[in-house]
Amino acid sequence: MTIPTLMQNHQRKVYVTQLRKIYSETSQALVNYQTEHNAVNLKEAGITSLNGAIDFVKSTFKVVTNCGSNNEPCFAPNSEYRKLDGTKITDERCADTHPCLALANGASVSIYYYGSNPLLQLIIDVNGAQGPNIAGRDFFPFYIYNNGVIDDVATKESEDTDTGWTWDSSIVAPLSRELREKNFKQGCMSSAPTEWHGCFGKLLNDNWEMNY
């Protein structure tokens, strides 16, 4: 292998290691949260609003900066975020409805509360505002379901959307390997500027190897 290829492979492993650590910490915190509240799911445990989701994140990680609805300094400017093929991601990172926090471990998180299935979403940038700010490299969404499982987003075919699919709130995590692969193709590997799900599910399918 050439030196640039070796360096690229090493950096990908660094991103995956950072993401997996955040995933493990969050997964364990979700289990503990339900146990502490003697609850069978996250809603019963108390995550029933955006404030509840924010409180959960703050109880799980050490927060160093509360950016609220401002990207910086938690995240890079919106214009810097891209997909694997270079397409600019048009979704905003931070807003009143999905505030942002910078964590002591160097990552940043944007918190969405849906209240259905999935229950909430955490957008993770494993190295904060630092580059490359590419979905599928250092930038991923965690979808957290009411049963406490972190996975990709559940989808189904739809003739009423431009993308040909829509979310399916009837599906309970964990998702099937087939659905994760489908998400990977229709989101992570597509050029749609608002669809960048699927990269995380691909990592789960491939045993935390960034093979794409």
C-alpha positions in Angstrom: 0.0 0.0 0.0 1.1 3.6 -0.6 1.7 6.0 2.3 -1.5 8.0 1.6 -3.6 4.9 1.6 -2.1 3.7 4.9 -2.7 7.1 6.4 -6.3 7.1 5.1 -7.0 3.6 6.5 -5.5 4.6 9.9 -7.7 7.7 10.1 -10.8 5.7 9.3 -9.9 3.3 12.2 -9.5 6.3 14.5 -13.0 7.6 13.5 -14.6 4.2 14.0 -12.9 3.7 17.4 -14.2 7.1 18.6 -17.7 6.4 17.3 -17.8 2.9 18.8 -16.7 4.3 22.2 -19.5 6.9 22.1 -22.0 4.2 21.0 -21.0 1.8 23.8 -21.2 4.6 26.4 -24.6 5.7 25.2 -25.9 2.1 25.0 -24.9 1.3 28.5 -26.3 4.6 29.7 -29.7 3.8 28.1 -29.8 0.4 29.9 -28.8 2.0 33.2 -31.4 4.8 32.7 -34.2 2.3 32.3 -33.0 0.2 35.2 -32.7 3.2 37.6 -36.3 4.2 36.8 -37.6 0.6 36.9 -39.0 1.1 33.4 -39.6 -1.2 30.5 -38.8 1.5 27.9 -37.3 5.0 27.6 -40.6 6.8 27.6 -41.6 5.1 30.8 -38.2 6.0 32.2 -38.9 9.7 31.6 -37.6 10.6 28.1 -40.8 12.2 27.0 -39.7 15.6 25.6 -36.7 17.4 24.2 -35.7 18.5 27.7 -35.8 14.9 28.8 -33.5 13.9 26.0 -31.1 16.8 26.8 -31.1 15.8 30.5 -30.2 12.2 29.5 -27.3 13.3 27.3 -26.0 15.6 30.1 -26.2 12.8 32.6 -24.3 10.5 30.2 -21.5 12.7 29.0 -19.5 15.5 30.5 -20.6 18.7 28.6 -18.0 21.4 28.1 -19.9 23.8 25.9 -23.7 24.3 25.4 -24.0 25.8 21.9 -27.8 25.8 21.9 -29.0 26.7 18.4 -25.6 27.9 17.2 -23.3 25.6 15.3 -20.0 27.1 16.5 -18.0 26.2 18.4 -19.6 22.8 18.7 -19.9 22.0 15.0 -18.3 23.5 11.9 -20.4 25.8 9.8 -23.3 24.1 8.0 -21.6 24.7 4.6 -18.6 22.5 5.5 -20.6 19.3 5.9 -20.7 16.9 2.9 -21.5 13.4 1.9 -19.0 10.8 0.7 -19.4 11.9 -3.0 -18.9 15.6 -2.1 -22.6 16.6 -2.1 -23.3 19.4 0.4 -25.6 18.4 3.3 -28.4 20.9 3.5 -29.7 19.9 6.9 -28.9 22.3 9.7 -26.9 21.0 12.6 -28.2 23.1 15.5 -31.5 24.9 16.1 -34.0 25.6 18.9 -35.6 22.3 18.2 -32.3 20.3 18.1 -29.7 22.0 20.3 -26.0 21.2 20.3 -23.5 20.3 22.9 -19.7 19.9 22.8 -18.5 17.0 25.0 -15.3 16.5 27.0 -14.3 13.5 24.8 -13.9 15.8 21.8 -17.2 14.9 20.1 -20.2 17.1 19.6 -23.9 16.1 19.6 -27.1 17.6 18.2 -30.2 16.3 20.0 -33.5 15.7 18.3 -36.7 14.4 20.0 -39.3 12.7 17.8 -41.5 11.1 20.5 -42.4 8.1 18.3 -40.3 5.4 16.8 -37.4 6.1 16.8 -37.8 8.1 20.0 -34.8 10.5 19.4 -31.8 11.1 17.3 -28.3 12.1 18.3 -26.2 13.5 15.5 -22.6 12.7 16.4 -19.5 14.5 15.1 -16.7 12.4 16.6 -14.1 15.2 16.5 -16.4 18.2 16.9 -15.7 21.1 14.5 -12.5 19.5 13.1 -12.6 18.1 9.5 -13.3 16.3 7.4 -16.9 16.8 8.4 -18.1 14.0 6.0 -21.1 11.8 6.8 -19.9 8.3 7.1 -16.4 9.3 8.1 -16.5 11.5 11.3 -20.2 12.4 11.2 -23.1 10.0 11.9 -26.7 9.9 13.2 -27.7 7.6 16.1 -31.4 6.7 16.0 -32.5 5.7 19.5 -35.6 3.6 19.8 -38.0 3.4 22.7 -36.7 0.0 23.6 -33.3 1.5 24.2 -31.6 0.1 21.1 -29.4 2.4 18.9 -29.6 1.7 15.2 -30.1 3.2 11.8 -33.5 4.7 10.8 -36.3 2.3 9.8 -37.6 2.9 6.3 -40.2 1.6 3.9 -41.1 2.1 0.2 -43.2 5.1 -0.6 -44.7 6.5 -3.9 -45.5 9.8 -2.2 -41.9 11.0 -1.8 -39.1 12.2 -4.1 -36.7 9.6 -2.7 -39.1 6.7 -3.1 -39.1 5.8 0.6 -40.2 7.2 4.0 -39.7 6.5 7.7 -41.5 3.5 9.1 -42.4 3.9 12.7 -43.8 0.4 13.0 -40.4 -1.2 12.8 -38.7 -1.9 16.1 -34.9 -2.0 16.4 -32.6 -3.8 15.9 -33.0 -3.5 12.1 -32.4 -6.4 9.8 -29.1 -6.6 7.8 -31.1 -6.2 4.6 -32.7 -3.0 5.7 -29.4 -1.5 6.9 -27.9 -2.3 3.5 -30.8 -0.7 1.8 -30.4 2.4 3.9 -26.8 2.5 3.1 -27.5 2.6 -0.7 -30.4 5.1 -0.5 -28.8 7.4 2.0 -25.1 7.2 2.6 -24.1 6.4 -1.0 -26.7 8.6 -2.7 -26.3 12.2 -3.8 -29.5 13.4 -2.0 -28.4 16.4 0.1 -30.8 15.7 2.9 -30.4 11.9 3.1 -27.2 10.8 4.9 -28.5 8.0 7.0 -27.3 4.4 6.4 -23.5 4.8 7.1 -23.9 3.9 10.7 -26.0 0.8 9.9 -23.4 -0.3 7.4 -20.8 -0.2 10.2 -23.0 -2.4 12.4 -23.4 -4.9 9.6 -19.7 -5.0 8.9 -18.6 -5.4 12.5 -17.3 -1.9 12.8 -15.2 -2.0 9.7 -15.3 1.1 7.5 -15.3 -0.9 4.2 -16.9 1.8 2.1 
